[in-house]
Amino acid sequence: MHRVVALVHPPQSTFELGCAAEVFGIERGGLPTRYTFSVCTEHPGPVATYAGYAMFVTDGLDTLDQADTVIVPGWLPTEEAPSPAVIRSLQRAHARGARLVSICSGVFALAHTGLLDGRRATTHWARADELTERFPAISVDRDVLYVDHGDMATSAGAGAGIDLCLHLVRTDHGAGYAAQVARSMVMPPHREGGQLQYAAPPHPTQIDGSLAPLLEWITARLGDPLTVEDLATQAAVSPRTLARRFTDQLGIGPGQWLLAQRIAVARELLETSDLPLDAIARRVGLSSPTNLRRRFLRALGTTPGAYRRAFRTDHT
């Protein structure tokens, strides 16, 4: 029996904990039980949660000494470093062969152990910059739903914790067993794409008067075959000057910004309309369904068809 222990920390996010508990802690009729699940905390007793109630946790850090998998289901606030005792417990568990797993912000606790240095990891897309800045030795992948190194695994935002937990079940006991667990949860065994498809489309936060009129002009003409030279001509500057202004104000070049806007409008049309792919491609200036698929896959890690199935607004 594989022993899974979740390390909770006040104030605890209940959803991330629930993701792990639902996958590893439920006995399912007709399906052999492969895991035991328990919860521990540094200071046993009441543990406050973000849901407005307290959990009573009886087990302390010594429980990690018997765990086969240790899950950190979120760690908030992320600015709060784990205590030396927590860090030592995680390091000791890893040294004796336990698998360390984080869900969403839980990666910040693992980062403090130093065990992710020089390795890829992920977290919620909105916290990726913070993780990169605070732990530069970690290679942060802001797109994927999860990263699994075998001995350590990290997930993106809270919902991606379910994806990672099902992936671990699939790794431990095969695709058939994992599919049965997923079916009992009314969940897909595997989601397509990465987390960028769930992130809000980018919006510039600081645009001065010299660039704002050009952005409005571009947005009104996304269906036209615009080039960087066209944009520079409209702005009455050289392409090099235009590139510098975009980089200074938006952090990316004009070509990248233009493509991001086209992808953003394509996402909206896929969500809210019945337009076929060729019509959407023409409307956003990507010329053909093939080009739309290629650009969409590269930007979001999923296809337009899969994106539409996941996010289509029901008008019926």
C-alpha positions in Angstrom: 0.0 0.0 0.0 1.5 3.3 -1.1 1.4 5.9 1.7 0.5 9.5 0.6 0.8 12.2 3.2 -0.3 15.8 2.6 1.6 18.5 4.5 -0.8 21.4 5.3 0.1 24.9 6.5 -2.2 27.6 7.9 -4.0 29.2 6.3 -4.6 26.2 4.1 -6.3 26.3 0.7 -9.0 23.6 0.9 -9.3 23.0 -2.9 -5.7 22.0 -3.4 -5.9 19.6 -0.4 -9.2 18.3 -1.8 -7.5 17.5 -5.1 -5.1 15.2 -3.4 -7.6 13.7 -1.1 -10.1 12.9 -3.9 -7.5 11.0 -5.9 -5.6 9.2 -3.2 -7.9 9.1 -0.2 -11.2 7.7 -1.5 -12.1 4.0 -1.5 -14.0 3.3 -4.7 -16.3 0.3 -5.1 -15.1 -2.2 -7.7 -11.7 -0.7 -7.7 -8.8 -2.1 -5.6 -7.4 0.4 -3.1 -3.8 1.2 -3.8 -3.1 4.2 -1.5 -3.5 5.3 2.0 -3.9 9.0 2.6 -3.3 11.1 5.7 -2.6 14.8 6.6 0.0 16.3 8.8 1.2 19.7 9.9 4.1 21.2 11.8 2.0 22.0 14.9 -0.8 19.5 15.4 -4.1 20.9 16.3 -6.5 23.4 14.6 -5.3 24.5 11.2 -7.0 27.6 9.8 -8.2 27.5 6.2 -9.0 30.1 3.5 -12.5 28.6 3.5 -13.4 30.2 6.8 -13.2 27.1 9.0 -10.4 25.3 10.9 -9.3 21.6 10.3 -8.1 19.6 13.3 -4.9 17.8 12.3 -3.5 15.3 14.8 -0.3 14.2 13.0 3.0 16.1 13.1 6.0 16.2 10.9 7.2 12.7 12.0 4.4 11.3 9.8 6.5 12.3 6.8 9.1 9.7 7.8 6.7 6.9 6.8 5.4 8.5 3.6 6.0 7.2 0.1 4.7 10.4 -1.5 4.6 13.8 0.3 2.2 16.3 -1.2 2.4 20.1 -0.4 -1.1 21.2 -1.5 -0.4 24.9 -1.7 1.7 27.2 0.5 0.3 30.6 1.3 1.3 33.2 1.7 4.1 32.4 -0.7 6.4 35.0 1.0 6.4 32.9 4.2 9.3 30.6 4.2 8.9 27.1 5.7 10.5 26.7 9.1 13.8 24.9 9.4 12.0 21.9 10.8 9.7 21.6 7.8 12.6 22.0 5.3 14.6 19.3 7.1 11.6 17.0 7.1 11.1 17.4 3.4 14.8 16.9 2.7 14.9 13.9 4.9 11.9 12.3 3.2 13.4 12.9 -0.3 16.8 11.5 0.8 15.2 8.2 1.9 13.4 7.9 -1.5 10.0 9.5 -0.9 8.4 11.4 -3.9 7.8 15.1 -3.2 4.9 16.7 -5.0 3.5 20.2 -5.0 0.2 21.6 -6.1 0.0 25.2 -7.3 1.8 27.5 -4.7 3.1 24.4 -2.9 6.2 24.7 -5.1 7.4 27.6 -3.0 7.8 25.3 0.0 9.8 22.7 -2.2 11.9 25.5 -3.6 13.2 26.4 -0.1 14.6 22.9 0.2 17.0 23.5 -2.7 16.0 20.2 -4.2 14.5 21.9 -7.3 17.7 23.9 -8.1 18.8 23.2 -11.7 15.5 21.5 -12.5 12.3 22.4 -14.3 9.2 23.2 -12.2 5.9 24.9 -12.7 3.3 26.8 -10.7 0.2 28.9 -11.4 0.8 31.2 -14.4 0.1 34.2 -12.2 2.9 33.2 -9.8 5.5 32.1 -12.4 7.3 35.5 -12.4 7.5 35.5 -8.6 9.0 32.0 -8.5 11.5 32.9 -11.2 12.6 36.1 -9.4 12.9 34.5 -6.0 14.5 31.2 -7.0 16.6 31.9 -10.2 18.2 28.4 -9.9 14.9 26.8 -10.9 13.9 26.6 -14.5 10.3 27.8 -14.4 8.0 26.4 -17.1 4.9 28.6 -17.1 3.0 26.8 -19.8 2.7 23.1 -18.8 0.1 21.6 -16.4 2.7 19.7 -14.5 6.4 18.7 -14.5 7.3 15.2 -13.2 11.0 14.2 -12.5 10.0 10.9 -10.9 11.4 11.9 -7.4 9.8 15.4 -7.5 6.7 16.7 -9.3 5.1 20.1 -9.5 1.7 21.3 -10.8 0.4 24.5 -12.2 -2.7 26.2 -10.8 -5.0 24.4 -8.3 -7.1 22.5 -10.9 -3.9 21.2 -12.5 -3.3 19.4 -9.2 -5.9 16.9 -10.3 -4.1 16.4 -13.6 -0.8 15.8 -11.8 -2.4 13.4 -9.2 -4.0 11.3 -12.0 -0.7 11.3 -13.8 1.0 9.9 -10.7 -1.6 7.2 -10.4 -1.1 6.4 -14.1 2.7 6.2 -13.5 2.2 4.0 -10.4 -0.5 1.6 -11.6 -1.1 2.1 -15.3 -3.4 3.9 -17.6 -6.4 1.6 -17.1 -6.4 2.0 -13.3 -6.0 5.8 -13.6 -8.8 6.0 -16.2 -11.1 4.2 -13.7 -10.2 6.7 -11.0 -10.8 9.6 -13.4 -14.1 8.2 -14.5 -15.3 7.9 -10.9 -14.4 11.6 -10.5 -16.2 12.5 -13.8 -12.8 13.9 -15.0 -10.9 13.3 -18.2 -7.9 11.0 -17.6 -5.7 13.5 -19.5 -6.3 17.2 -20.5 -4.8 18.5 -23.7 -2.5 21.5 -23.8 -0.8 23.6 -21.1 -2.0 26.2 -18.7 -1.5 29.2 -21.0 -4.9 28.4 -22.6 -6.4 29.3 -19.1 -4.5 32.5 -18.6 -6.2 35.8 -19.4 -5.1 37.3 -22.7 -2.3 39.8 -22.2 -3.2 43.5 -21.9 -0.6 46.2 -21.8 -0.6 48.0 -18.4 1.4 51.1 -19.4 0.9 52.7 -22.8 1.9 56.3 -23.3 0.3 58.6 -25.8 2.8 57.9 -28.6 1.9 54.2 -28.9 -1.8 54.0 -27.8 -3.2 55.4 -31.1 -1.2 52.8 -33.1 -2.5 49.9 -31.0 -6.1 51.1 -31.6 -5.4 51.3 -35.3 -3.9 47.8 -35.4 -6.7 46.3 -33.3 -9.3 47.6 -35.8 -7.4 46.0 -38.7 -6.3 42.6 -37.4 -7.8 40.9 -40.5 -5.4 42.8 -42.8 -2.0 41.3 -43.7 -0.1 43.8 -41.6 3.7 43.7 -41.4 6.0 45.5 -39.0 6.9 47.8 -41.8 3.2 48.7 -42.2 3.0 49.5 -38.5 6.2 51.7 -38.6 4.8 53.6 -41.6 1.5 54.2 -39.8 3.5 55.5 -36.7 5.8 57.6 -38.9 8.9 56.0 -37.4 11.5 53.5 -38.5 11.0 49.8 -37.8 13.9 49.9 -35.4 12.4 52.9 -33.4 9.0 51.1 -33.4 10.6 47.9 -32.0 12.3 49.9 -29.3 9.0 51.6 -28.2 7.2 48.3 -28.1 9.9 46.7 -26.1 10.1 49.6 -23.6 6.3 49.9 -23.1 5.0 46.4 -23.6 8.0 44.2 -23.1 7.8 42.5 -26.5 8.3 43.4 -30.1 5.6 44.6 -32.5 5.4 41.3 -34.4 5.0 39.3 -31.1 2.3 41.8 -29.9 0.4 41.6 -33.2 0.4 37.8 -33.1 -0.7 37.8 -29.4 -3.7 40.0 -30.3 -4.6 37.7 -33.2 -4.5 34.7 -31.0 -6.6 36.5 -28.3 -9.3 37.4 -30.8 -9.2 33.8 -32.2 -9.8 32.5 -28.7 -12.8 34.8 -28.2 -14.3 33.7 -31.6 -13.8 30.0 -30.8 -15.5 30.5 -27.4 -18.5 32.6 -28.6 -19.2 31.8 -32.3 -20.0 29.0 -34.7 -17.6 30.3 -37.3 -15.5 27.6 -39.0 -11.7 27.7 -38.7 -11.1 29.2 -42.1 -13.4 32.2 -41.4 -11.7 32.7 -38.0 -8.3 32.5 -39.5 -9.2 35.2 -42.1 -10.9 37.4 -39.6 -7.8 37.5 -37.3 -5.3 37.8 -40.2 -3.8 34.3 -40.0 -4.8 33.5 -43.6 -5.6 29.8 -43.3 -6.8 27.1 -40.9 -3.4 25.5 -41.2 -1.6 28.7 -40.1 -4.2 29.2 -37.3 -3.6 25.7 -36.0 0.2 26.0 -36.1 0.2 29.4 -34.4 -2.4 28.4 -31.8 -0.6 25.2 -30.9 2.7 27.0 -30.5 1.2 29.8 -28.4 -1.2 27.8 -26.2 -0.1 24.2 -26.4 -3.5 23.0 -27.7 -5.4 23.0 -31.0 -8.2 25.4 -31.9 -10.6 22.5 -32.0 -9.7 21.2 -28.5 -9.8 24.8 -27.2 -13.3 25.3 -28.6 -14.5 22.0 -27.0 -13.2 23.1 -23.6 -14.4 26.7 -23.6 -17.3 27.0 -26.0 -20.0 29.2 -24.6 -23.4 27.5 -24.8 -25.9 29.7 -26.7 -28.7 27.2 -26.7 
